[in-house]
Amino acid sequence: MNFLLETLQLVVLSIYYNVESFVRLFIPAKKKNVTGEIVLITGSGSGIGRLMALEFASMEVALVLWDISHEGMKETARQAKEAGAKRVHYYLCDCSDRAEVYRVAEQVKREVGDVSILINNAGIVTGKKFMESPDSLIEKTVEVNTMSHFWTYKAFLPAMTSNNHGHLVSISSSAGLIGVNGLADYCASKFAAVGFAESVALELLSTGKNGVKTTIVCPYFINTGMFDGCGTKWPVLLPILEPNYVAKKIVDAILTDQAFLLLPRTLYILMALKNSLEWKQGTLLGRYLGAFESLDLCKTDQKNH
């Protein structure tokens, strides 16, 4: 290793990447062609999962829908076909069950082919304070929001790495970047999902599999019913997001190989502040933004994405 050469490379590339990011503010990145890809979306029976399926419907891809609700998937499939999808397949699958994920994955490979765009979207929230959360619901939250990603990656990543082609998408949350009062188990599961996805992305780069792209998505509260009653103290800074807007932004991020997507954009500033402020200042900022009270009015029944 040459310290001077590697340091020079670091400086030059850092400048280049910053200029590239600045340019992207004015010139959108070119979107890749996904014609012929096999797109699997977990938790696609409703909410953001359904809306992402509808976004992909006109792109000449094969859609593979996974959910625990047969009726929900059936409705998503119907809407996707109306929106132009030619190939839609749906399978009942509890993503928290490792054996079931592996079994249904093999069925997908036989009946549809190798998945090339995997979107891990399935998620649940308990909506209770930590000491009020039953152990069974805490375990289920981690199984669905975190461990399911391990099993789907294990099932579909080998074909992607073999072909050096594919895309892994982790739908996490702003609660996977910043702790939130009243969401201990949910935050833990989403922090873990972000860490897992980022680590696998680095593994792929270190082994030269740069044809397998990764996208980590961290949105603020979305108006899908998952966080019914939750408010935002300053809607101009942190608005409750509309589902259609979020789905479009996620699909755009996939098509432009965007590694991280935070919504709204103010989250980029808040993350920078979180990582630079002293703890007391950070909690003061959190109180100012309403992070201590935003869940007080939420309905507490466990809900899916």
Order of alpha helices (4+ residues) and beta strands (2+ residues): alpha-beta-alpha-beta-alpha-beta-alpha-beta-beta-alpha-alpha-beta-alpha-beta-alpha-beta-alpha-alpha-beta
